[in-house]
Amino acid sequence: MEKLQQFILSTLDKDESISDTRRLALVADADIPPPSSAEGQQAIQGALSSLSSREMVTFETHEDVSYALKPEGEQIAREGSHEARVWAALPAKGKGTPLSAKEIIQVVGAESAKIGQGKAIKAKWIEKDGAGFVKATDKIQDTTQLDLQEIQSSGTVAAGEKVLSELKKRNLIVLRKSLWYTVHKGPQFSTSVQKPETDLTVDMLTSGAWKTSNFKKYNFEAEGAPTSSGALHPLLKVREEFRNIFLEMGFAEMPTSQYVESSFWNFDALFVPQQHPARESQDTFFISDPAAALPPPKAYYQSVATVHEKGGYGSLGYRAPWSTEESHKLVLRTHTTACSAQLLRKLATQPGGFKPAKLFSIDRVFRNEATDNTHLAEFHQVEGVIADHELTLPDLIGFLHTFFSKMGLKNLRFKPAYNPYTEPSMEIFAFHPALNKWVEIGNSGMFRPEMLEPMGFPKDVRVHGFGLSLERPTMIRYGISNIRTLVGHKVNVDWVENSAAVRF
């Protein structure tokens, strides 16, 4: 690089300016590839940029556009176009036996026959005669060959862009761009290429060398190199916002790190019947090894089995045979309510008796269902549970209004729904201004006595429960229409790093 810089400065000192850097190769060898080549001009550009930063030279960039022939184009320039070769192979009409398509292939080759036959017919150079083809004219002008020969010699064609576009479409030519430069002396021109100092050192200050040193000019407008760092995924950003809302409202976070649950805690303890469709393999992932879960507490297990099979606590139950084998199956949990059930039982049986509590969790759940733009086989569930004496449905509705207003959703509607473990149950809808429509945002209800009383809760204790997915509000917040671009191998890492934080 220094040798090239010195050569440019020496040339400027002698000639005052360089009108075309491509001509430098005619003057001397500067230990670079030929300046007329792309590699040579790239090296010259680097040298000029370095000298320009020190104001030793100024330069202007020029661009030349030309075309070059690809291998097939070179062959056509030598031997003629495919259509011309097909025409040349055929006899004149009435002066020989017409050639069939197979015979044309034998004479000019498969590629020329395939391409040239159609183009020759379109140009009306050949025509059908019986079972074969003959010449339709005694003389042709092979413009394709002539155009390619012109490009070969001059880099372009006089016929203009239409011809160039057709040749590019046929993949016969390629666009070539070359850069060259005009160079002039700068305000700090010198024939010396001594590098300026970039740092003021202690030795310079001690010796006084700083007084005569040439320091590189600082560019205060230059942007620093971006630092490489980790970034929270948008899903985690929205998750943190939910956590902050729950913690602000006095909730405690439940431990939910156990992805594999027994069917007892995932279904039975929640008063989900053993004949429910959700317990089929097309809706739930079952674990084959180990084959069965450890048994739950015996007395509680028997209470749950009895209320399912025979009823109790004011319920008739499901009046269906109870299967211990079904109860002991292991599954990938279909909801975090399986964890809520275990914590609720601990809350009911804790030393000192029941105490009111507010609990929440945000964790992964699994459903064996088909994936599409809005569904995956695994997703995150946001769940809240409130346990206290004499809670009512209006209490739940009031809480949900407060909770969702902190997310910016102030206009809510509730629709009666069915859940095996809550009664009454409600689906939650909110009007979304950006979408200009009502969207379902969650589910809620009051846990049934058939679920709570076998756990040991007093009869006057009620438990509110509600849940929603984490993915849907994240997609709405970030304007995502396909969940597979939010989670999975199609996620754009740059998008993750540059996504703004979300504030409800």
C-alpha positions in Angstrom: 0.0 0.0 0.0 2.8 2.5 0.9 4.6 1.8 -2.4 1.4 2.5 -4.3 0.8 5.7 -2.4 4.3 6.9 -3.0 3.9 6.1 -6.7 0.7 8.2 -6.9 2.3 11.1 -5.1 5.4 11.0 -7.3 3.2 11.0 -10.4 1.2 14.0 -9.1 4.4 15.9 -8.2 5.6 15.5 -11.8 2.3 15.8 -13.8 0.1 18.0 -11.4 -2.8 15.6 -11.9 -3.8 12.1 -12.9 -6.7 12.3 -15.4 -7.3 8.5 -15.5 -5.9 6.0 -13.0 -6.3 3.2 -15.6 -3.3 4.7 -17.5 -1.0 4.3 -14.5 0.0 0.8 -15.8 1.4 2.5 -19.0 3.7 4.6 -16.8 5.2 2.2 -14.3 4.5 -0.9 -12.2 3.3 0.0 -8.8 3.4 -3.6 -7.5 -0.4 -4.0 -7.9 -2.6 -5.9 -10.4 -3.1 -4.0 -13.7 -5.0 -0.7 -12.9 -7.4 -1.5 -15.7 -8.6 -4.5 -13.8 -11.2 -4.5 -11.0 -8.5 -5.7 -8.5 -6.1 -2.9 -9.5 -8.8 -0.2 -9.2 -9.8 -1.5 -5.8 -6.2 -1.3 -4.6 -5.9 2.3 -6.0 -9.2 3.2 -4.3 -7.8 2.1 -0.9 -4.6 4.1 -1.5 -6.5 7.2 -2.6 -8.9 7.0 0.4 -6.0 6.8 2.8 -4.2 9.8 1.2 -7.5 11.8 1.0 -8.1 11.3 4.7 -4.8 13.2 5.3 -5.8 15.9 2.7 -2.8 15.0 0.6 -4.9 14.4 -2.5 -8.5 14.9 -3.8 -10.1 12.5 -6.3 -13.3 12.0 -8.2 -14.8 8.5 -8.9 -16.0 7.6 -12.4 -17.9 4.5 -13.5 -17.8 2.7 -16.8 -20.5 0.2 -17.7 -19.8 -2.5 -20.4 -20.9 -6.0 -21.3 -18.9 -9.1 -21.8 -19.8 -12.4 -23.5 -20.5 -15.5 -21.5 -19.1 -18.9 -22.8 -22.2 -19.6 -24.8 -22.2 -16.0 -26.2 -18.5 -16.5 -27.3 -19.5 -19.7 -29.1 -22.3 -17.9 -30.9 -20.1 -15.1 -31.9 -17.7 -17.6 -33.5 -20.1 -20.2 -35.0 -23.5 -18.4 -35.4 -26.7 -18.4 -33.4 -28.6 -21.6 -32.7 -31.4 -20.5 -35.1 -28.9 -19.8 -37.8 -27.3 -23.2 -37.4 -30.7 -24.9 -37.7 -31.5 -22.9 -40.9 -28.1 -23.8 -42.4 -28.8 -27.5 -41.8 -32.1 -27.6 -43.7 -32.5 -28.0 -47.5 -34.2 -25.3 -49.5 -37.9 -25.9 -50.2 -38.3 -28.3 -53.1 -34.6 -29.0 -53.4 -34.1 -31.8 -50.9 -35.7 -34.1 -48.3 -37.1 -32.1 -45.4 -35.5 -32.9 -42.0 -37.5 -34.2 -39.1 -36.9 -32.9 -35.6 -34.8 -35.9 -34.7 -32.7 -35.5 -37.8 -32.1 -31.8 -36.9 -30.8 -32.9 -33.5 -28.4 -35.3 -35.2 -27.0 -32.5 -37.5 -26.8 -29.5 -35.1 -26.9 -31.1 -31.7 -29.6 -31.3 -29.0 -29.0 -27.8 -27.5 -29.0 -25.9 -30.8 -32.0 -27.9 -32.0 -34.0 -27.2 -28.8 -33.3 -23.5 -28.8 -32.9 -22.7 -32.5 -35.9 -24.5 -34.0 -38.5 -22.4 -32.2 -36.6 -19.2 -32.8 -36.1 -20.0 -36.5 -39.8 -20.7 -36.9 -40.7 -17.4 -35.1 -38.3 -15.5 -37.3 -39.9 -17.2 -40.4 -36.5 -18.6 -41.5 -37.8 -22.2 -41.6 -41.2 -23.8 -42.1 -43.0 -27.1 -41.9 -43.0 -29.3 -45.0 -44.8 -32.6 -44.6 -43.2 -34.5 -41.7 -40.1 -32.3 -41.6 -38.7 -28.8 -42.0 -37.2 -26.8 -44.8 -35.8 -23.3 -45.3 -38.5 -20.6 -45.7 -36.0 -18.1 -47.2 -32.9 -18.2 -49.3 -31.0 -15.7 -47.2 -30.9 -14.6 -43.5 -29.0 -12.1 -41.4 -27.8 -13.5 -38.1 -28.3 -10.4 -36.0 -27.6 -12.3 -32.8 -24.1 -13.2 -33.9 -23.5 -9.7 -35.3 -24.6 -8.1 -32.0 -22.4 -10.4 -29.9 -19.4 -9.7 -32.2 -20.0 -6.0 -31.7 -20.2 -6.4 -27.9 -17.1 -8.5 -28.0 -15.1 -5.7 -29.7 -16.6 -2.6 -28.0 -18.4 -3.7 -24.8 -21.8 -2.5 -26.0 -24.1 -2.6 -29.0 -25.4 0.3 -31.2 -28.9 -1.2 -31.3 -29.4 -0.2 -27.7 -31.1 -1.5 -24.5 -33.7 -3.7 -26.1 -31.1 -5.9 -27.8 -29.0 -5.9 -24.6 -32.0 -6.9 -22.5 -32.8 -9.8 -24.9 -29.2 -11.1 -24.8 -29.2 -10.9 -21.0 -32.4 -12.8 -20.9 -30.8 -15.5 -23.1 -27.9 -15.5 -20.6 -25.4 -14.8 -23.4 -23.8 -11.6 -21.9 -23.0 -10.2 -18.4 -22.8 -6.7 -17.2 -19.4 -5.4 -16.1 -18.9 -2.3 -14.1 -15.4 -0.7 -13.7 -14.3 2.2 -11.6 -11.5 4.7 -12.3 -10.4 7.9 -10.7 -9.2 11.4 -11.5 -6.7 12.6 -8.9 -5.5 16.1 -7.9 -3.1 17.5 -5.3 -4.7 18.2 -1.9 -4.1 21.1 0.5 -1.6 19.0 2.5 0.1 17.5 -0.5 3.6 16.1 0.1 5.7 13.4 -1.6 6.3 11.8 1.8 3.9 9.0 2.8 5.0 9.0 6.5 2.0 7.9 8.5 0.7 10.5 10.9 0.6 9.8 14.6 -2.7 8.6 16.0 -2.0 8.8 19.7 -0.3 11.3 22.0 2.0 9.2 24.2 3.9 9.9 27.4 7.2 9.5 25.5 6.2 12.3 23.1 5.4 14.6 26.0 8.7 13.8 27.8 10.9 14.2 24.8 9.0 17.1 23.2 8.6 15.1 20.0 4.9 16.1 19.9 5.9 19.6 18.8 7.1 18.4 15.4 4.9 15.3 15.0 2.2 15.1 12.3 -1.0 14.0 14.0 -3.9 12.4 12.1 -6.9 14.6 11.9 -9.7 13.3 14.1 -13.1 12.7 12.5 -15.6 13.6 15.3 -18.5 12.7 13.0 -17.5 9.1 12.5 -19.7 6.5 14.2 -18.1 4.0 16.4 -18.1 0.3 15.5 -21.3 -1.3 16.9 -20.6 -3.5 19.8 -21.7 -7.1 19.7 -23.8 -8.0 22.6 -26.7 -10.2 23.7 -30.3 -9.1 23.3 -33.6 -10.1 24.9 -36.0 -11.8 22.6 -39.2 -9.8 22.2 -41.1 -12.7 23.8 -38.9 -12.2 26.9 -39.4 -8.5 26.9 -43.2 -8.9 26.9 -42.9 -11.6 29.6 -41.0 -9.2 31.8 -43.8 -6.6 31.4 -46.4 -9.2 32.5 -44.2 -10.1 35.5 -43.9 -6.5 36.5 -47.7 -6.1 36.4 -48.3 -9.1 38.5 -45.6 -8.1 41.1 -47.0 -4.6 41.2 -50.4 -6.0 42.1 -49.0 -8.1 44.9 -48.8 -11.5 43.3 -46.1 -14.1 44.1 -44.5 -16.2 41.3 -45.2 -20.0 41.3 -42.3 -22.4 40.5 -43.3 -24.0 37.2 -40.0 -25.6 35.9 -41.5 -29.1 35.7 -42.6 -29.7 32.1 -43.6 -33.4 32.6 -46.7 -34.0 34.8 -48.8 -36.9 35.7 -52.3 -37.1 34.2 -53.6 -36.9 37.7 -52.3 -33.3 38.3 -52.7 -32.2 34.7 -56.3 -33.5 34.4 -57.9 -35.4 37.3 -57.1 -33.0 40.1 -58.7 -30.3 38.0 -61.9 -32.3 37.7 -61.3 -33.0 34.0 -63.2 -36.3 33.2 -61.0 -39.2 32.1 -63.2 -39.5 29.0 -62.5 -35.9 27.9 -61.2 -35.5 24.3 -58.3 -33.4 25.4 -56.8 -36.6 27.0 -56.5 -38.3 23.6 -53.1 -38.6 21.9 -54.1 -36.2 19.1 -54.4 -33.4 21.6 -51.8 -34.3 24.2 -48.1 -35.5 24.1 -47.8 -38.7 26.3 -44.5 -39.9 27.7 -43.6 -43.5 27.1 -40.6 -43.8 29.4 -41.1 -44.0 32.3 -44.4 -45.6 31.8 -46.1 -44.3 34.9 -45.9 -41.4 37.4 -45.3 -41.8 41.1 -48.6 -42.0 43.0 -49.9 -38.7 44.6 -50.9 -38.6 48.3 -53.2 -41.6 48.9 -56.0 -39.9 50.8 -56.2 -37.0 48.4 -56.0 -39.3 45.4 -58.9 -41.4 46.8 -61.0 -38.2 47.3 -60.4 -37.1 43.7 -61.3 -40.6 42.4 -64.5 -40.7 44.4 -65.8 -37.2 43.3 -65.1 -38.2 39.7 -66.8 -41.6 39.9 -69.6 -41.1 42.5 -69.8 -37.3 43.1 -69.6 -35.4 46.4 -69.5 -31.8 47.7 -72.9 -31.1 46.1 -71.9 -32.7 42.8 -73.1 -35.9 41.0 -69.6 -36.5 39.6 -69.2 -38.0 36.1 -70.7 -41.4 36.9 -68.0 -43.1 34.9 -65.5 -45.9 35.9 -62.3 -44.5 37.4 -59.0 -45.8 35.8 -55.9 -45.8 37.9 -53.8 -46.5 34.8 -55.2 -43.5 33.0 -54.5 -41.3 36.1 -50.8 -42.4 36.3 -49.9 -41.7 32.7 -47.2 -39.1 32.1 -47.7 -36.1 29.8 -46.1 -32.9 28.6 -48.2 -30.5 30.6 -51.0 -28.9 28.5 -51.3 -26.0 30.9 -49.5 -24.5 33.9 -52.7 -25.1 35.9 -51.2 -28.5 36.7 -48.7 -26.6 38.8 -51.4 -24.3 40.2 -53.3 -27.4 41.4 -50.4 -28.7 43.4 -49.7 -25.3 45.0 -53.4 -24.8 45.8 -53.4 -28.1 47.7 -50.3 -27.0 49.6 -52.1 -23.7 50.4 -55.1 -25.6 51.7 -53.1 -28.0 53.9 -50.4 -25.6 55.1 -49.6 -25.5 58.9 -51.8 -22.9 60.6 -54.6 -23.2 58.2 -55.6 -21.5 55.0 -54.3 -17.9 54.3 -55.4 -15.8 51.2 -52.9 -15.8 48.4 -52.3 -14.3 44.9 -50.1 -16.4 42.6 -49.0 -16.2 39.0 -46.8 -18.1 36.5 -45.5 -17.6 32.9 -44.1 -20.7 31.4 -44.1 -23.2 28.6 -46.9 -25.6 27.8 -47.4 -28.2 25.1 -50.3 -29.2 22.8 -50.3 -31.9 20.1 -52.0 -29.8 17.4 -51.3 -28.8 13.8 -49.1 -25.7 13.4 -50.1 -22.7 11.4 -49.6 -18.9 11.3 -51.0 -18.5 14.8 -50.4 -21.9 16.5 -47.4 -24.0 17.6 -47.1 -27.3 19.4 -45.6 -25.4 22.3 -46.3 -21.9 23.6 -46.2 -19.9 26.8 -49.2 -19.6 29.2 -49.7 -16.6 31.5 -51.7 -17.6 34.5 -53.0 -16.0 37.6 -54.7 -17.5 40.7 -56.4 -15.6 43.6 -57.6 -17.5 46.7 -59.7 -15.8 49.4 -62.8 -16.1 51.5 -66.2 -15.2 49.9 -64.9 -14.1 46.5 -67.5 -13.5 43.8 -67.7 -13.3 40.0 -68.0 -9.5 40.1 -64.7 -9.5 42.0 -63.1 -11.4 39.2 -64.5 -9.1 36.5 -63.3 -6.1 38.4 -59.8 -7.5 38.8 -59.6 -8.4 35.1 -60.5 -4.8 34.2 -57.7 -3.5 36.4 -55.2 -6.1 35.1 -55.8 -5.6 31.4 -56.0 -1.8 31.8 -52.3 -1.9 32.8 -51.7 -3.5 29.4 -53.5 -0.6 27.6 -56.7 -2.7 27.0 -59.5 -0.8 28.8 -62.5 -1.9 26.7 -63.4 -5.5 27.7 -66.2 -7.9 27.1 -66.9 -11.2 28.7 -68.6 -14.2 27.2 -69.9 -17.3 29.1 -67.8 -20.4 28.4 -67.3 -24.0 29.6 -64.2 -25.3 31.4 -64.2 -28.6 33.3 -62.5 -27.0 36.4 -64.2 -23.6 36.5 -67.9 -22.7 37.0 -68.9 -20.0 36.0 -66.3 -19.6 33.2 -65.8 -16.6 30.9 -63.8 -15.9 27.7 -62.2 -12.4 27.8 -62.4 -10.2 24.7 -60.8 -6.7 24.2 -61.3 -4.1 21.4 -58.0 -3.7 19.7 -57.8 -0.2 18.1 -54.9 -1.2 15.8 -56.9 -4.1 14.4 -60.2 -2.3 14.8 -62.0 -5.4 16.0 -62.7 -7.4 19.2 -60.2 -10.1 19.8 -60.1 -13.0 22.4 -57.3 -12.4 24.8 -57.9 -14.9 27.6 -60.0 -17.3 29.6 -61.2 -17.1 33.2 -63.5 -18.5 35.8 -64.0 -19.6 39.4 -62.6 -23.0 40.3 -65.3 -25.6 41.1 -66.0 -27.0 44.6 -65.4 -30.5 43.2 -61.7 -29.4 42.6 -61.2 -27.2 45.7 -62.9 -29.1 48.6 -61.1 -32.4 48.1 -57.9 -30.4 48.5 -59.0 -29.4 52.0 -60.2 -25.8 51.4 -62.9 -24.4 53.7 -66.3 -24.2 52.1 -66.3 -20.4 52.0 -63.0 -20.1 50.1 -63.3 -19.3 46.5 -60.5 -19.3 43.9 -60.3 -17.1 40.8 -58.3 -18.3 37.8 -57.4 -16.7 34.5 -55.0 -17.3 31.7 -53.8 -16.1 28.3 -51.0 -16.9 25.9 -47.7 -14.9 25.8 -47.3 -15.2 22.1 -50.5 -13.5 21.0 -50.0 -10.1 22.8 -46.3 -10.2 21.6 -47.4 -10.7 18.0 -49.9 -7.8 18.3 -47.3 -5.5 19.9 -44.7 -6.1 17.3 -47.0 -6.4 14.3 -46.2 -10.1 13.5 -48.6 -12.1 11.5 -46.8 -15.5 11.4 -45.8 -17.0 14.8 -43.0 -19.0 13.1 -41.1 -15.7 12.5 -41.4 -15.0 16.3 -40.3 -18.5 17.6 -38.2 -21.1 15.8 -35.5 -21.3 13.1 -37.0 -18.6 10.9 -36.4 -15.8 13.5 -34.3 -13.0 12.2 -31.5 -12.4 14.7 -30.9 -8.8 13.6 -34.6 -8.2 14.2 -34.3 -9.6 17.8 -31.3 -7.3 18.5 -33.0 -4.2 17.1 -36.5 -4.7 18.5 -37.6 -1.9 20.8 -38.6 -2.6 24.4 -42.3 -2.9 25.0 -44.2 -0.7 27.5 -47.8 -1.4 28.2 
